[in-house]
């Protein structure tokens, strides 16, 4: 990977286009995306497990039966 840095001041306004200058800018952008992609792929997922919701028999019965 190249170590070119993105320079937001390039190309200067009304300056002639220089292919090497633009190539360096595009390479810096590509390197930034590759770095972000590499960091994203290196993340390990959290070890979370999803439990089943409680069912009526497992819930504690209420003290008063307000529905009847």
N, C-alpha and C positions, 0 to 999 in steps of 0.2 A: 504494500500500500504506500502511496505517496504521502509525503508529509506537508503537502501544500496547504496553505491556510486561505480561507475565503476572505477576500478583500472587497467589502461592499462599495468601495470608491472606484472600483474598476468595472468596466471601462469608463473613463472620464467622459463627461458630456461633450459631444461634438468632436471626439477624438477618432482618428482612423481606427478601424477594427484590426486588431492584431491577433492572428489565430492562436499563437502560443499563449497569449494572455487569457483569452477566452477558454482555451483548453485547460489551463490551470484552474480557472474558476469552476468549470464544470467538474473537474476531477476532485476539487475540494468539496463540492456539494455531494458527489457520489460517495466520497469517503465518509462524510457525515451520516448519510443514510446507511451505509454499511456498518458504521459504528453503532448506530441506534438499533439496527436489525440484530447485530451480534449481542448487544446487551439484552434485547428482548428475548432472544432465543436461549440465553443463558439463565433466565429466571427459572426457578424451580416452583412448581405449583404448591400451594399451601396444602397441608395434610388435613383437610377438613372432610368430615363425613356428614352426610345428611341423614338425620334420623327420621323415622316415621312419626307422624303426628299422633298424639294420644287418642285412644278410642274411648267411647263412653264407659266401658267396664273398667278401664284403667284410671279414670278420673275419680277423684274423691267425691262422694255424694254430698249434695248440699244439705244444710241443716233444715231448711224449710222447703217444702214442695209448693212453690208459688204458682205452678202451672195447673194444678188441679183444684 
